[in-house]
Amino acid sequence: MPQLDTFRPVPGTLPTRDAIPSRYTWDLTAICRDWDDWTRAYRDLESEIESFATLQGTLAQGVDGLLAAFRAMDVMGALSYRIWYFASLHYDQDQRDNAINAKRQQVQILFARQQQTGSWFNPELLAIPFDTVRDWLDASADLAVYRFAIESLFHEQEHVLDEQGERLMSFAGRFNSVPHDSYAALTTADVKCPSITLSGGEQVTLSYGQYRVLLETNRRQEDRAAAYRAFHRSYADNQNTYAALYNGVLQRDWFHARARGYETTLDAALHGNNIPISVVENLIAGAKQAVEPLRRYHRLRRRALGVETYRLFDVSLPLVEHDARYPYDQVGDWIVDSVAPLGDEYQQQVRRAFDEGWIDVYENVGKRSGAYSAPVYGAHPYMLLNYNETLDAVFTLAHEMGHSMHTLLAHQAQPFVYAGYTIFVAEVPSTLSEALFLDLMLERARSREERIVLLQHAIDSIASTFYTQVLFADFELQAHRLVEQDQPVTADVLNATYAALLREYYGEVLDEEEVSCVTWARIPHFFSTPYYVYQYATCFASTARLMQGVRAPESGTRAESVRRYLSLLGAGGSDYPMNLLAQAGVDLSRPDTVRAVSTEFEALVVRLESELGR
Ligand SMILES: [Zn+2]
């Protein structure tokens, strides 16, 4: 449908914001009408913070005192969303704007003050015997709304030490970031990017970005090999330093676990979200049993690329050349169509996102890069994109739309205190939204090349968000167990562990490449956030399991699966993630949940084989 204010970016140019028609920019007036309105909200929060301080000392008095404090926190929380996002979304649309940046910082300063003046709350609540609090919860329906919030606070408390212990831990806390800070310095501040000469005589400096582009676009294997070897050489040259830094991470985690009375580092990492360790163990065991489809994919790639040898620098190259453009005006309808399996109501909400100014579409001078969905309580979700008409951009839009619908349904169904959700479930709706979109795109693909590109996109994203992340989780679990069992941690040991994992996953499909065994040193998550990456894989497994229900041939099963999925979204953060997922029919401690991923992966590989005629 042609419209007067249609706009498409001209490749290679960067428009100013005022050159973009308003229907491609978000409308922030749903958060605050204007800056005066924002200032009023800011002052309201200031006075709420002051009056919250006067509640100190009242919690132990009974139901009324505790309820008043929780309700005051809800009011402050809702105001915080509005004043933070109004300033920060404005800032992200043009980060050169100093006046808005100042307002954004003003909010951060207020938040710091809020945290300081409210820091009495948790210790005062936790000082009340839990049995007393439980009696209050049973006696008051109003207070019972906060039951899960209160119970999880007491649950966290189980491993808090006495005052002297906590004091010691806080002193030790100053060393916590040293291994990661040193790692960051070594890999960014102090790094010298290697330079190589390509087969055509061209000189390239290999920043990480350049290196990725080369592996994804350069059709000459000798160039990819040269880039891969040069890039990893700097890690190999410093492998003893990397091993010493990683040992620092492992020793620190083991110190914390033991000091707080956990049996293992994994127990310590999973306690907060109440995840049983069997989830991680089952994930790792399940993935290892399901590596055959992964190997089948790489055997297919090896044949399709027609290469004699096949190594890690050959795994990211596209199998066909295909440069389709996806204009935004067209894609909006496709996204709406793709969620039809989730029902009319869901579809209408997605339509609203496009029609009611929830999305900031195109790149402009000064705009923040990347993409996100902002969960603005009291308004609606907002999405920032830098839409450039590529296939990746379309899937990013589908992804962020999944996050946004999660926010919308949770905010509609939950009281403020449970409106947010944890990382452990967050990537389920985003990946499910992508999966539905892939189904639609495959159905509508106009050429064999397009189908191949779509299938490869889907397969690669499972390979990188599932198989690779489980391999990583496996590595960090094995490494942590070395220190838990008083074993030495050296570069040789870590390299051997990593090399063994590569063999377990890829088998004979990958040819040996000496430098690959130091790849662990290149993964920042190992140094910054241990035991984090497994969550990408569990989210992906949950999505695969849920999609089996959403795609089920029998309409009753389908309807029931959709109903349970939508109630998962509406549940927000009202329970521990394992319980929420269980209610939606996903049990991550069961092997068949993990198998759902490999089943889906294999089906995609079979389709790709037939498209390629191999
Ligand atoms: Zn996401």
Boltz pocket constraint, residues with backbone or C-beta under 6 A from the ligand:
constraints:
  - pocket:
      binder: B
      contacts: [[A, 399], [A, 403], [A, 426], [A, 427], [A, 430]]
      max_distance: 6.0
